[in-house]
Each structure stands twice: as structure tokens, then as C-alpha cells.
Amino acid sequence: VVTEGDAYPSRTVLIAGGIGAFTPRKLPLKDVDRWYGRGLHDRILDPQVFSGKRVLLVGGGDSAFDWAVNLQGVAQRILMIHRRDGFRAHAATVKQVQELSAAGKMELRTFWELKEIHGADRIEGVTIVNNKTKQQERVLVDCVVPQLGFISALGAIAEWGLEIEKGEIKVSQTMATNIPGIFAAGDIITYPGKLKLIATGASEAAIAVNHAVHFINPAAKVEPGHSSNMAIFGQTED
């Protein structure tokens, strides 16, 4: 396996990548990429970046509501918009944000969406639109923070030549992929009757490891023994 940092020689590989690598879901705007580094932040590493700034939060999930709370006392002004009046965030946080909005410490608008970002070298404002009334409004902001969830993808694994179905790696009952020596287990795989549970993922990993050992050494037993057999660990009943 070759990575950006090193190479790891191995005769087998076990892929246990969950549902893949996560990347933030981007705003559905044509020129969205030009604003990264110019006031558009789809992830927050240092809240102080927004100190004294006018911030537009876009979203209705936990991340959007959490930052609406956590940027209190940091940002100069917070406007939060969501395309509907239903939220996916924790009820307690939703109530907290609604109370902050009622107290005038921020503004929460439902049925509003971001239509356009304006500015020269940096973001200077946005145009938002009410998706029910079609009313448009231009608002002065310094930063836009979309919190629209994440998209999962296999990343570089998708280029290995593995047989993939709907973003998941197809495996046999031995957790073997279509490439000899490469096994996979957990949420990243698919096979008939697959259940995405922690219990089945752990079982799949055990199956994959045992068959990987057998692949390296065909003389090795696929089922080395029961876990209660102390002789496996070099112990006797005495």
C-alpha cells in the first residue's frame, strides 16, 4: 500500500473504511469555489476567525445550531437561514437558538435560501431569497458558513479496480474482493443480506482476518479454534 507519506509492503490488505471519507456538502452556487479563503468556511477550526464579523449561517442541523450558539460573543452579527421550518438539530439547541433570536442576539429566518454571494477580493454581502414568497434581500456579511452536512466517498480506494456497487465494495462470503489478497469488512462493503450493524461489522472483520491469514499461508486453518480453547493461547487447563 502506497500513501502520500510512505509505502507499506504487505501480501494482503483489509479495508475497513466505514462509509468512506467525509467532505462537507458545498453550497449549490456556480461560483462557490472562488470564495473559499475569502470568507466562505464550510468547517470551523478557530472560532476567533469570526471575531467582530457579520456571519451568515446556512443550515438546519446540529452543526448550524451549535455554531449559532458558540459564536455568541465572538461574531458581531449572526444571521441564520434555513430552507424550511423543520430542523434536524437537537430540540434543546433549537430552543436555545430561538430564544437568542427572540432576545435580539441573532436572527433566525426560515424558508430563506442563499442565492448569490457578492464581493471583490472578499465576501462583502449576499442575496437571500424567500422560497415561499420569492422575496429577495441583499444582506451585508463578511463570512458565509454553510453547514449542509457531509458527503461520503471512497476516495482513492475507488481507483483500485475494486468491484463497487452504489458506492460500496462488493465482497464474497469470505469478505474477499474481486482482487486477490484484498479483503474488506464493515459499512464499506455490500453482499446479499448485508446488515449495517456494529455486531456484524466485528464478525466480518474476524472472517476477513482469518481468510487473509489463509491467503498468505494456505496451510493455516481458516478456523483456528474456539475462543474458549485456552490451548490456542499456549495455556493448559492446569
C-alpha positions as CSV (number, residue, x, y, z in Angstrom):
1,V,0.0,0.0,0.0
2,V,1.5,3.4,-1.1
3,T,0.3,6.5,0.7
4,E,1.4,10.1,0.5
5,G,3.8,9.6,3.4
6,D,5.2,6.1,2.9
7,A,4.9,2.6,1.4
8,Y,3.8,-0.4,3.4
9,P,4.7,-3.9,2.0
10,S,2.0,-6.5,2.6
11,R,0.6,-9.6,0.9
12,T,-2.9,-8.8,2.0
13,V,-5.0,-5.7,2.7
14,L,-8.1,-5.4,4.9
15,I,-10.2,-2.4,4.1
16,A,-12.4,-1.2,7.0
17,G,-13.2,2.4,5.9
18,G,-16.6,2.8,7.3
19,I,-18.8,4.6,4.8
20,G,-15.8,6.4,3.3
21,A,-14.1,9.7,3.6
22,F,-16.3,12.7,4.6
23,T,-16.3,16.0,2.7
24,P,-18.6,19.0,3.5
25,R,-21.5,19.4,1.2
26,K,-21.0,22.5,-0.9
27,L,-23.4,25.3,-1.5
28,P,-25.3,24.8,-4.8
29,L,-23.8,28.0,-6.4
30,K,-21.9,28.1,-9.7
31,D,-19.1,30.3,-8.4
32,V,-18.8,28.8,-4.9
33,D,-15.2,27.7,-5.2
34,R,-13.8,31.2,-5.7
35,W,-15.0,32.3,-2.3
36,Y,-13.0,29.7,-0.3
37,G,-10.3,31.6,1.6
38,R,-12.2,34.8,1.0
39,G,-14.9,34.5,3.7
40,L,-16.5,31.2,2.9
41,H,-16.0,28.5,5.5
42,D,-17.6,25.1,5.4
43,R,-15.7,24.0,8.5
44,I,-14.7,26.0,11.6
45,L,-11.3,25.3,13.1
46,D,-10.9,28.5,15.1
47,P,-14.0,30.5,16.1
48,Q,-11.9,33.6,16.6
49,V,-11.6,33.9,12.8
50,F,-15.2,35.3,13.1
51,S,-14.3,37.8,15.8
52,G,-16.2,41.1,15.1
53,K,-17.5,39.7,11.8
54,R,-21.0,39.6,10.3
55,V,-21.7,35.9,9.8
56,L,-24.3,34.1,7.7
57,L,-25.0,30.6,8.8
58,V,-26.8,28.3,6.3
59,G,-28.4,25.1,7.5
60,G,-30.8,23.5,9.9
61,G,-28.9,20.6,11.5
62,D,-26.8,20.2,14.7
63,S,-23.7,21.9,13.3
64,A,-25.5,25.0,12.2
65,F,-27.3,25.4,15.5
66,D,-24.2,24.6,17.6
67,W,-22.3,27.3,15.9
68,A,-25.1,29.8,16.2
69,V,-24.7,29.3,20.0
70,N,-20.9,29.0,20.1
71,L,-20.3,32.2,18.0
72,Q,-22.3,34.3,20.5
73,G,-20.0,36.9,21.9
74,V,-17.5,36.3,19.1
75,A,-19.2,37.4,15.9
76,Q,-20.6,40.9,15.6
77,R,-23.8,39.7,14.0
78,I,-25.2,36.3,13.2
79,L,-27.9,35.7,10.6
80,M,-29.0,32.0,10.3
81,I,-31.2,30.9,7.4
82,H,-32.8,27.6,6.6
83,R,-34.9,26.5,3.6
84,R,-37.8,25.2,5.7
85,D,-39.2,25.5,9.3
86,G,-38.3,22.0,10.3
87,F,-34.9,21.4,11.9
88,R,-32.7,18.3,12.3
89,A,-30.9,19.6,15.3
90,H,-31.3,18.6,19.0
91,A,-34.5,20.1,20.4
92,A,-32.7,21.8,23.3
93,T,-30.3,23.6,20.9
94,V,-33.1,24.6,18.6
95,K,-34.9,26.2,21.6
96,Q,-31.7,27.9,22.7
97,V,-31.3,29.5,19.3
98,Q,-34.9,30.5,19.1
99,E,-34.5,32.2,22.4
100,L,-31.4,34.0,21.3
101,S,-33.2,35.2,18.2
102,A,-36.2,36.4,20.2
103,A,-33.8,38.3,22.5
104,G,-32.3,40.0,19.5
105,K,-28.9,38.4,20.0
106,M,-29.0,36.9,16.5
107,E,-31.5,36.4,13.7
108,L,-33.1,33.1,12.6
109,R,-35.1,33.0,9.3
110,T,-36.9,30.0,7.9
111,F,-37.9,29.5,4.3
112,W,-34.9,31.6,3.2
113,E,-32.1,30.3,0.9
114,L,-28.8,31.7,-0.3
115,K,-29.0,32.8,-3.9
116,E,-25.8,34.7,-4.5
117,I,-22.5,35.8,-2.9
118,H,-21.2,39.3,-3.6
119,G,-17.8,40.9,-3.2
120,A,-14.4,41.7,-4.8
121,D,-11.4,40.2,-3.1
122,R,-13.5,39.0,-0.1
123,I,-17.2,38.4,0.6
124,E,-19.0,41.7,1.2
125,G,-22.6,40.6,1.0
126,V,-25.2,38.0,-0.1
127,T,-28.5,37.9,-1.8
128,I,-31.0,35.6,0.0
129,V,-34.4,34.6,-1.3
130,N,-37.6,33.5,0.5
131,N,-38.6,30.3,-1.3
132,K,-42.3,30.8,-0.4
133,T,-42.8,34.5,-1.3
134,K,-39.9,34.8,-3.8
135,Q,-38.9,38.0,-2.0
136,Q,-35.2,38.7,-2.3
137,E,-33.0,40.7,0.0
138,R,-29.4,41.8,-0.1
139,V,-27.6,41.5,3.2
140,L,-24.1,42.8,4.2
141,V,-22.0,39.9,5.6
142,D,-18.3,39.2,6.0
143,C,-18.4,35.5,6.2
144,V,-20.7,32.7,5.0
145,V,-20.7,29.4,6.9
146,P,-22.7,26.6,5.2
147,Q,-23.5,23.7,7.4
148,L,-25.2,21.4,5.0
149,G,-24.0,18.0,6.1
150,F,-21.4,15.8,4.6
151,I,-20.9,13.6,1.5
152,S,-19.2,10.3,1.9
153,A,-17.0,8.8,-0.8
154,L,-14.5,6.0,-1.2
155,G,-11.8,8.4,-2.2
156,A,-8.6,6.9,-3.7
157,I,-9.9,3.4,-2.9
158,A,-12.4,3.8,-5.8
159,E,-9.4,3.8,-8.2
160,W,-8.0,0.5,-7.1
161,G,-10.0,-1.5,-9.6
162,L,-12.4,-3.0,-7.0
163,E,-15.9,-4.1,-7.9
164,I,-18.1,-1.3,-6.5
165,E,-21.9,-1.2,-6.3
166,K,-23.6,2.0,-5.2
167,G,-20.5,3.3,-3.5
168,E,-19.8,0.1,-1.6
169,I,-17.3,-2.6,-2.2
170,K,-18.7,-6.0,-3.2
171,V,-17.3,-9.0,-1.3
172,S,-17.8,-12.7,-1.2
173,Q,-18.9,-14.7,1.9
174,T,-15.2,-14.8,2.9
175,M,-15.0,-10.9,2.7
176,A,-12.7,-11.2,-0.3
177,T,-13.0,-8.6,-3.0
178,N,-12.5,-9.2,-6.7
179,I,-8.8,-8.5,-6.3
180,P,-6.9,-11.4,-4.8
181,G,-5.4,-10.5,-1.4
182,I,-7.7,-7.6,-0.7
183,F,-10.4,-8.1,1.8
184,A,-13.0,-5.7,3.2
185,A,-15.3,-5.5,6.2
186,G,-17.9,-3.2,7.9
187,D,-20.1,-0.5,6.4
188,I,-17.9,-0.1,3.4
189,I,-18.9,-3.5,1.9
190,T,-22.0,-5.0,0.4
191,Y,-23.2,-8.6,-0.2
192,P,-26.7,-10.2,-0.3
193,G,-28.3,-9.9,3.1
194,K,-25.8,-7.3,4.4
195,L,-26.8,-5.7,7.7
196,K,-25.0,-2.4,8.8
197,L,-24.6,-3.2,12.4
198,I,-21.6,-3.0,14.8
199,A,-22.0,-6.6,15.6
200,T,-22.0,-7.8,12.0
201,G,-19.0,-5.5,11.2
202,A,-17.0,-7.1,14.0
203,S,-17.9,-10.5,12.7
204,E,-17.0,-9.6,9.2
205,A,-13.6,-8.3,10.3
206,A,-12.9,-11.7,12.1
207,I,-13.9,-13.6,8.9
208,A,-11.7,-11.3,6.8
209,V,-8.7,-11.7,9.0
210,N,-8.9,-15.5,9.2
211,H,-9.2,-15.8,5.4
212,A,-6.4,-13.2,4.9
213,V,-4.1,-15.4,7.0
214,H,-5.2,-18.4,5.0
215,F,-4.4,-16.5,1.8
216,I,-0.9,-15.8,3.0
217,N,-0.4,-19.3,4.3
218,P,-2.7,-21.9,2.7
219,A,-1.6,-24.4,5.4
220,A,-3.2,-22.3,8.1
221,K,-6.6,-23.3,9.2
222,V,-9.4,-20.8,8.4
223,E,-11.0,-21.7,11.8
224,P,-8.0,-21.9,14.2
225,G,-10.3,-22.8,17.2
226,H,-12.9,-21.6,19.6
227,S,-12.1,-18.6,21.7
228,S,-12.6,-20.6,24.9
229,N,-9.9,-23.1,23.8
230,M,-7.1,-22.0,26.1
231,A,-4.6,-24.1,24.2
232,I,-4.7,-21.5,21.4
233,F,-3.0,-19.1,23.8
234,G,-0.4,-21.5,25.0
235,Q,-2.2,-22.3,28.2
236,T,-3.3,-25.6,29.7
237,E,-6.2,-26.4,32.0
238,D,-3.8,-26.7,34.9
